[in-house]
């Protein structure tokens, strides 16, 4: 599973050929959430509120890059790293 980004102890990953809807995995302190790329809603798992807020802020800034990563991962093609939050 490629790592897309890492910031403030949060790791963002995306599986190759994963199930829909288009999403990414966010991991923090032993917790994991699946976040929809389109709505930025959590649809499985969960994160502490502050970590989730940071993930949504980051994802909102990088939605187009996340869409491109999903398209590539769906075709088993390499995905690019995405800049972390500053």
C-alpha positions in Angstrom: 0.0 0.0 0.0 1.7 3.2 -1.1 2.2 6.0 1.4 1.0 9.3 -0.1 1.9 11.7 2.7 3.0 11.9 6.4 2.4 14.9 8.7 2.0 15.4 12.5 2.2 11.7 13.1 -0.6 11.0 10.6 0.1 8.6 7.7 -2.0 8.8 4.5 -2.1 5.6 2.4 -4.0 4.2 -0.6 -4.3 0.6 -1.6 -3.9 -0.5 -5.2 -7.1 -1.7 -6.8 -9.1 -1.0 -3.6 -12.9 -1.1 -3.4 -15.0 1.9 -4.0 -16.0 4.6 -3.2 -12.7 6.4 -4.0 -11.0 6.9 -0.6 -7.7 6.9 1.3 -6.7 5.5 4.6 -5.5 7.8 7.4 -3.6 6.2 10.3 -2.8 7.9 13.6 -1.7 6.6 17.0 -3.1 3.0 16.4 -6.3 4.2 14.8 -7.4 4.2 11.2 -10.1 5.9 9.2 -11.3 5.5 5.6 -12.0 8.9 4.1 -14.0 9.6 1.0 -12.1 11.7 -1.5 -15.2 13.4 -2.8 -17.0 14.3 0.4 -14.1 14.0 2.9 -16.5 12.1 5.1 -15.3 9.1 7.3 -17.1 6.0 6.2 -15.2 3.4 8.2 -13.1 3.5 11.4 -12.2 6.7 13.1 -9.5 9.1 14.3 -9.3 11.4 17.3 -11.1 14.7 16.5 -7.9 16.8 16.2 -6.2 14.3 13.8 -9.4 14.0 11.7 -9.6 17.8 11.4 -6.0 17.9 10.2 -6.7 15.1 7.7 -9.7 16.9 6.3 -7.8 20.1 6.0 -5.0 18.4 4.1 -7.4 16.4 1.9 -9.3 19.6 1.0 -6.1 21.2 -0.2 -5.1 18.1 -2.3 -8.4 16.7 -3.6 -7.3 16.8 -7.2 -4.1 15.0 -6.4 -6.0 12.4 -4.4 -8.3 11.8 -7.4 -5.3 11.3 -9.6 -3.7 8.9 -7.1 -7.0 6.9 -7.0 -7.1 6.7 -10.8 -3.5 5.5 -10.9 -3.9 3.0 -8.0 -7.1 1.6 -9.6 -5.0 0.8 -12.7 -2.2 -0.6 -10.6 0.0 2.3 -11.7 2.5 4.2 -9.4 1.1 7.0 -7.3 2.9 10.3 -6.6 3.6 11.6 -3.1 1.5 14.5 -1.9 2.9 17.4 0.1 2.2 17.3 3.8 0.6 20.1 5.8 3.2 22.6 6.7 
